[in-house]
Amino acid sequence: MSKFKVGDLALTLIDLPPVMAGSVVELETKITKGDLVHTSSGLLIANGNGWICIHELVPGKCAYGDNALMPLRKDFQPEQQKAKEVEA
């Protein structure tokens, strides 16, 4: 089972100019090895499983492999709330 689903936010782990490592992207479409992928860099053939992603400051779309993305889920917010409760 994939750790990602459409609409998830993820942190990029590698530079893929113009999107730099540490950027937040939204996952739009799942891709598998061999798929033709339209990105801002042109038409590519996917060499592995991954995602077509959207970055709000970059026109067009980018493609990242599963291993180049770290999921950002909503469960991070309760950790911030817990920290505030400890401070109080």
C-alpha positions as CSV (number, residue, x, y, z in Angstrom):
1,M,0.0,0.0,0.0
2,S,1.3,3.4,-0.9
3,K,2.0,6.0,1.8
4,F,0.6,8.7,-0.5
5,K,-2.8,9.5,-2.0
6,V,-4.0,12.2,-4.5
7,G,-4.3,15.6,-2.8
8,D,-1.6,14.8,-0.1
9,L,1.1,17.4,0.6
10,A,4.7,16.2,0.5
11,L,8.1,17.6,1.2
12,T,10.6,17.2,-1.7
13,L,13.8,15.4,-0.7
14,I,15.8,16.2,-3.8
15,D,16.5,19.3,-6.0
16,L,14.6,19.1,-9.2
17,P,15.0,22.7,-10.6
18,P,13.1,24.9,-10.4
19,V,11.7,23.1,-7.3
20,M,14.3,22.9,-4.6
21,A,14.7,20.2,-1.9
22,G,12.6,21.0,1.1
23,S,9.7,22.4,-1.0
24,V,6.1,21.5,-0.3
25,V,4.2,20.0,-3.3
26,E,0.7,18.7,-3.8
27,L,0.4,15.2,-5.3
28,E,-1.9,15.3,-8.3
29,T,-1.6,12.0,-10.3
30,K,0.0,8.6,-9.5
31,I,2.5,7.4,-12.2
32,T,4.0,4.0,-12.7
33,K,7.2,2.9,-14.5
34,G,6.9,3.4,-18.2
35,D,4.1,6.0,-18.2
36,L,4.5,9.1,-20.4
37,V,4.7,12.1,-18.2
38,H,4.1,15.7,-19.3
39,T,6.1,18.1,-17.0
40,S,7.4,21.6,-17.2
41,S,10.6,20.1,-18.6
42,G,8.8,18.4,-21.4
43,L,7.6,14.8,-22.2
44,L,9.3,12.2,-20.1
45,I,9.1,8.4,-19.7
46,A,8.8,7.5,-16.0
47,N,11.7,5.3,-14.9
48,G,9.9,4.3,-11.7
49,N,6.8,4.8,-9.6
50,G,6.0,8.3,-8.4
51,W,3.7,11.3,-8.6
52,I,2.9,14.3,-10.8
53,C,3.1,17.2,-8.4
54,I,2.1,20.8,-8.3
55,H,4.2,23.5,-6.7
56,E,2.3,26.8,-6.1
57,L,5.2,29.0,-7.3
58,V,6.3,27.0,-10.3
59,P,4.3,27.0,-13.6
60,G,3.5,23.6,-15.0
61,K,4.0,20.3,-13.2
62,C,6.9,18.3,-11.9
63,A,7.4,14.5,-11.4
64,Y,9.0,12.9,-8.4
65,G,9.6,9.3,-7.5
66,D,8.0,7.9,-4.3
67,N,11.5,7.8,-2.6
68,A,12.0,11.5,-3.3
69,L,9.0,12.6,-1.4
70,M,8.2,12.7,2.4
71,P,4.5,12.7,3.3
72,L,3.2,15.7,5.2
73,R,0.0,14.7,6.9
74,K,-2.5,16.5,9.1
75,D,-1.3,14.5,12.1
76,F,1.6,17.0,12.5
77,Q,-0.8,19.7,13.7
78,P,-1.8,17.8,17.0
79,E,1.9,17.7,17.9
80,Q,2.1,21.5,17.7
81,Q,-1.0,21.7,19.9
82,K,0.5,19.2,22.4
83,A,3.6,21.4,22.6
84,K,1.4,24.5,23.3
85,E,-0.4,22.6,26.1
86,V,2.9,21.6,27.7
87,E,4.0,25.3,27.7
88,A,0.7,26.4,29.4
